[in-house]
Amino acid sequence: MKHLKLEELDRKILGMLNRDARMSFNLIAKELKVSATTLYSKVRELEESGVLKGYIPLIDREFAGYKLLAVINLRVQHGQYIEVQEVITRFPEVQAVYEVAGEWDLILVCYFKGRDELSNFLKNALPLSNIERTLTHLVLNVVKEEKRIHV
């Protein structure tokens, strides 16, 4: 990834794509008062530099059947962090893995279709011999969960 310093135009482009990634380049160029060629060139530069990593639809998890959100803390045996991370990242239920400092080593954010799926995950999928302890939090209500980055 090459180094790129964001200019004001880059920030405006990212802001508009952040609001609506399906917005046409012609419309964005018109609103920003630049040519479509300039806009296309800038977006391509942002993509190639790794600043703009991609475009994905935000799908309603509940509509897709995922009604249960769990945050799972893991304590891992000393020296086994990479091995545990490699295994855990393969599970489709695991949406995020955070390596943290403090009492716990990893925090997982997982989505399940119900309690049975969560129970199966904890009892059958998760028990790696190098996980010393877990603590599971069931999320009752999501107050804020923002996917966009303010630029």
C-alpha positions in Angstrom: 0.0 0.0 0.0 1.6 3.3 -1.1 1.4 6.3 1.2 -1.3 8.8 0.3 -2.0 12.2 2.0 -5.7 13.0 1.8 -6.5 16.2 0.2 -9.7 18.2 0.7 -11.2 16.8 -2.5 -10.3 13.2 -1.4 -12.2 13.8 1.9 -15.2 15.2 0.1 -15.3 12.2 -2.3 -15.0 9.7 0.5 -17.7 11.6 2.4 -20.1 11.3 -0.5 -19.3 7.6 -1.2 -19.7 7.0 2.5 -23.2 8.4 2.4 -24.1 6.5 -0.7 -21.6 4.2 -2.4 -24.0 3.7 -5.3 -24.1 7.3 -6.3 -23.0 7.8 -9.9 -19.6 9.3 -10.5 -21.2 11.9 -12.8 -23.5 13.1 -10.0 -20.6 13.2 -7.5 -18.4 15.1 -10.0 -21.2 17.5 -10.6 -21.8 18.2 -6.9 -18.1 18.6 -6.3 -17.7 20.8 -9.4 -14.9 18.6 -10.9 -14.8 16.7 -14.2 -15.9 13.0 -14.2 -12.4 12.1 -15.4 -10.8 13.9 -12.4 -13.2 12.1 -10.0 -12.6 8.7 -11.6 -8.8 9.3 -11.3 -9.1 10.4 -7.6 -11.3 7.3 -6.7 -8.9 5.0 -8.5 -6.0 6.5 -6.6 -7.9 6.1 -3.3 -8.6 2.4 -4.2 -5.0 1.6 -5.3 -3.5 3.2 -2.2 -5.7 1.1 0.1 -7.6 4.0 1.6 -10.8 3.0 -0.1 -11.0 -0.8 0.5 -14.2 -1.7 -1.2 -18.0 -1.3 -1.5 -20.4 -3.6 0.3 -24.1 -3.7 0.9 -25.2 -3.3 4.5 -27.7 -6.1 5.0 -30.2 -6.1 7.9 -28.9 -9.0 10.0 -32.3 -9.6 11.6 -34.0 -9.9 8.2 -31.3 -12.5 7.3 -32.2 -14.4 10.5 -29.4 -13.4 12.8 -31.4 -12.4 15.9 -28.7 -12.9 18.6 -25.6 -10.8 19.0 -22.9 -12.1 21.5 -19.7 -10.5 22.6 -17.3 -13.3 23.8 -14.2 -12.7 25.8 -11.4 -15.3 25.5 -8.4 -15.9 27.7 -5.8 -17.8 25.6 -2.9 -19.9 26.9 0.3 -18.0 26.8 2.0 -18.3 23.4 -1.1 -19.7 21.6 -2.5 -16.4 20.4 -1.8 -16.8 16.7 -3.0 -20.4 16.5 -6.3 -19.5 18.2 -6.8 -16.4 16.0 -6.3 -18.5 12.9 -8.9 -21.0 13.9 -11.5 -18.5 15.2 -11.4 -16.2 12.1 -12.6 -19.2 10.0 -16.0 -19.3 11.8 -18.7 -17.4 9.8 -20.5 -16.5 13.0 -17.5 -14.5 14.1 -17.8 -11.0 12.6 -14.9 -9.3 14.4 -11.9 -10.4 16.5 -10.1 -7.8 18.6 -6.8 -8.5 20.3 -6.9 -6.5 23.6 -4.8 -5.7 26.6 -6.0 -6.5 30.1 -7.7 -9.5 31.7 -8.8 -10.9 28.4 -6.8 -11.7 25.3 -9.4 -11.6 22.5 -12.9 -10.2 22.2 -15.2 -11.7 19.5 -18.3 -10.1 18.1 -20.6 -12.9 16.8 -24.0 -13.2 15.3 -26.3 -16.2 15.7 -29.7 -17.2 14.5 -30.7 -18.2 18.0 -29.6 -19.6 21.4 -29.2 -23.1 20.0 -26.6 -21.9 17.5 -24.8 -19.9 20.2 -24.8 -22.9 22.5 -23.4 -25.2 19.8 -20.7 -22.6 19.0 -19.6 -22.4 22.6 -19.8 -26.1 23.3 -18.6 -27.6 20.1 -16.9 -25.1 17.8 -15.1 -22.9 20.2 -13.5 -25.3 22.8 -10.0 -25.3 21.6 -7.5 -26.8 24.0 -5.6 -23.6 24.2 -8.5 -21.4 25.4 -8.4 -21.1 29.2 -11.6 -19.3 29.8 -14.5 -17.5 28.1 -17.1 -14.9 29.2 -20.1 -14.4 27.0 -22.2 -11.3 26.9 -25.6 -11.4 25.2 -26.4 -8.0 23.7 -30.0 -6.9 24.6 -30.1 -3.8 22.4 -27.7 -2.1 20.0 -27.6 1.6 20.9 -25.1 2.5 18.2 -23.2 0.6 15.6 -21.7 2.7 12.9 -20.0 1.2 9.8 -18.9 4.5 8.3 -15.7 6.3 9.1 -15.8 10.1 9.4 -13.1 11.6 7.2 
